[in-house]
Each structure stands twice: as structure tokens, then as C-alpha cells.
Amino acid sequence: MNASPGIWITAVPPFGTEDVGVLLSVDTASADPGERAVNALLGYGHEGEEGVFYLLPDDLAARYTRTGDRLAVTLVTARAVLTRHYAEQPALLAEFPGDDEWVPLLRRELTTDFTPAEHDGEPQAVLLIDHTGPAASLDALLAGFEAGDCGLAVLNAQ
């Protein structure tokens, strides 16, 4: 499997070693506008298991697309959520031009034959792990979660 930085097809121990799915990482110290927006929207999560947050689909969601052997995951938010969040920071809002209802914030892709499962007609959720600093290995991210240095978010997929 040939992965771009920040995306893996893996089992995440808190969810069971049998549940294989898509895991994305996001750098909490990134200067990228989309990554900064994702980090800000993670604060809207509702805690489930210790250290695991669930987000409402309008706040932050994932979209799967496939082109040949490449699986891409794009994180999106409703423009109304972004507008509300950046109401007092118009310069930051200007980094997301357009008037589409959904705003793409972050895209990761990899070469894989993995097809996300569907449950009741809904695509499998995407897990998002936050960390500080640039690229980190999967082992380091999972160890960081176990140590309480990283958080996991569960994002509904559209």
C-alpha cells in the first residue's frame, strides 16, 4: 500500500483490533488554513469513550472518493458552521472563498484496494487523530493516544 502522509488503513486499538478503517492525522500546530479549521472544529466534539470525540455531520464530516486504485478522503464542513466559527475573524474566513454549501478543508489519499464498509446505507466513519508537529508515524500516533497526548475523533462519512 502506497500512502500519502497522514492517512492509513488500519485497526485502531480503542475500537478493536478487528475493525479496519481509515485513520487520518491532523497537526494541531499546522499553519495550513484547512488544517487549522479542522483543529478548531474538533472543539465542537462530544466526548464518548475517554479521549474519543464524536462530531456532528454539519460540523465536520468526511467524503470518500475513488479514482482507479486511489482512495481519497476529504474533510468538509458546512459553510454556515465555518461562517459562524470565523464570524469575528473575517481574514480567516476569506481563506475559504466561494459560496458552496460544503467547504473542503483537508484531503488525503492513498493507493489501496480497501473499500469502506457501509452500515445501514451509510459509509464507514473516518477516525481522525490529532498530534502536535509535522508527519508522525502510525505507531507514534497510537502510542501518543495511549499516553493521552493525542485525541481521536469519529467523523461521519457522506
matplotlib code that plots the C-alpha trace (Angstrom):
import matplotlib.pyplot as plt

x = [0.0, 1.4, 0.2, 0.5, 1.4, -1.4, -3.6, -3.7, -6.0, -5.6, -7.3, -7.2, -6.9, -9.6, -12.1, -10.9, -8.2, -10.7, -12.2, -10.1, -10.9, -9.5, -7.4, -6.3, -3.9, -4.0, -1.3, -2.5, 0.4, -0.1, -0.1, -2.3, -5.7, -7.7, -5.8, -6.3, -10.0, -10.2, -8.4, -10.8, -13.9, -12.6, -13.6, -17.2, -16.9, -18.9, -16.8, -17.7, -15.1, -12.2, -10.3, -12.7, -14.9, -17.8, -18.7, -22.0, -22.0, -22.5, -19.6, -17.1, -17.6, -15.6, -16.2, -14.8, -13.9, -12.1, -10.2, -8.8, -6.7, -6.6, -8.9, -9.2, -10.8, -11.8, -12.8, -15.7, -17.7, -21.0, -20.3, -22.7, -20.6, -17.4, -19.0, -20.3, -16.9, -14.9, -17.5, -15.0, -12.1, -13.0, -9.4, -9.5, -12.9, -11.6, -9.2, -12.2, -13.7, -16.9, -20.5, -20.9, -22.8, -19.9, -16.3, -13.4, -10.8, -8.3, -7.7, -5.6, -5.3, -3.6, -3.3, -5.4, -8.0, -9.7, -13.4, -15.0, -17.9, -21.4, -23.7, -27.4, -26.5, -24.1, -20.3, -18.0, -16.9, -13.4, -11.2, -9.1, -6.1, -4.6, -1.0, 1.5, 4.2, 4.6, 4.4, 4.3, 4.4, 1.3, 3.0, 3.9, 0.4, -1.2, 1.4, 0.6, -3.1, -2.4, -0.3, -3.1, -1.1, -3.4, -7.1, -9.3, -12.4, -15.0, -16.3, -19.4, -18.9, -21.1]
y = [0.0, 3.4, 6.1, 9.8, 11.4, 11.4, 8.6, 4.9, 1.9, 0.2, -1.1, 1.4, -0.4, 1.6, 0.4, -3.2, -4.9, -6.4, -3.1, -1.9, 1.6, 4.9, 6.9, 10.5, 12.6, 16.3, 18.5, 20.8, 23.2, 23.4, 26.8, 25.3, 27.1, 23.9, 22.0, 25.0, 25.0, 21.2, 21.7, 24.5, 22.4, 19.4, 21.6, 21.0, 17.3, 15.4, 13.0, 9.3, 6.9, 8.6, 10.7, 9.9, 12.6, 12.4, 15.3, 16.3, 15.8, 19.5, 20.5, 18.2, 15.2, 13.0, 12.2, 9.2, 9.2, 6.7, 7.2, 3.9, 2.4, 5.7, 6.2, 9.9, 11.2, 14.9, 16.6, 19.1, 21.4, 23.3, 26.8, 28.1, 26.4, 27.9, 31.4, 31.2, 30.0, 32.7, 35.5, 37.6, 36.7, 37.7, 37.3, 33.6, 33.2, 34.8, 31.8, 29.7, 31.6, 30.6, 30.1, 26.3, 24.8, 22.5, 23.7, 21.2, 21.7, 18.8, 16.0, 12.8, 9.9, 6.6, 3.7, 0.8, -1.8, -1.1, -0.3, 1.4, -0.7, 0.6, 0.3, 0.9, 2.6, 5.0, 4.8, 3.7, 6.5, 8.0, 8.3, 11.5, 11.6, 14.9, 15.4, 18.3, 18.7, 17.6, 14.0, 11.3, 7.5, 5.5, 3.7, 7.1, 8.4, 5.4, 5.5, 9.2, 8.4, 5.7, 8.3, 10.9, 13.2, 12.7, 12.6, 10.6, 12.0, 10.0, 11.7, 10.6, 10.0, 11.2]
z = [0.0, -1.0, 1.4, 1.3, 4.7, 7.2, 6.1, 6.9, 6.5, 9.9, 13.0, 15.9, 19.3, 21.2, 18.6, 18.4, 16.5, 14.1, 12.9, 10.0, 8.7, 7.5, 10.0, 9.2, 11.2, 11.7, 13.1, 15.8, 15.1, 11.3, 9.5, 6.7, 6.8, 6.2, 8.9, 11.3, 10.6, 11.2, 14.6, 15.6, 14.7, 16.7, 19.7, 18.8, 19.5, 22.1, 24.3, 24.2, 25.4, 27.3, 24.7, 21.8, 20.4, 18.1, 15.8, 14.2, 10.4, 9.7, 12.0, 10.3, 8.0, 5.6, 2.0, 0.2, -3.5, -5.6, -8.8, -10.1, -7.3, -5.3, -2.3, -1.2, 1.9, 2.1, 5.3, 4.8, 6.9, 6.3, 5.2, 7.9, 10.5, 9.2, 8.9, 12.4, 13.7, 12.0, 12.4, 14.3, 12.1, 8.6, 7.3, 8.2, 6.6, 3.4, 3.1, 2.1, -0.9, -2.7, -1.7, -1.9, 1.0, 1.8, 2.2, 1.7, 4.4, 4.1, 1.6, 2.0, -0.4, -0.8, -3.2, -1.8, -2.7, 0.6, 0.2, 3.3, 4.7, 4.8, 7.7, 7.1, 3.8, 5.4, 4.6, 7.4, 9.7, 9.4, 12.5, 13.0, 15.3, 16.3, 17.2, 17.5, 14.9, 11.3, 10.0, 12.6, 12.2, 12.9, 15.8, 17.3, 16.9, 18.5, 21.4, 21.8, 22.1, 24.7, 26.6, 26.5, 24.1, 21.1, 20.8, 18.4, 16.7, 14.9, 11.7, 9.9, 6.2, 3.5]

ax = plt.figure().add_subplot(projection="3d")
ax.plot(x, y, z, "-o")
ax.set_aspect("equal")
plt.show()
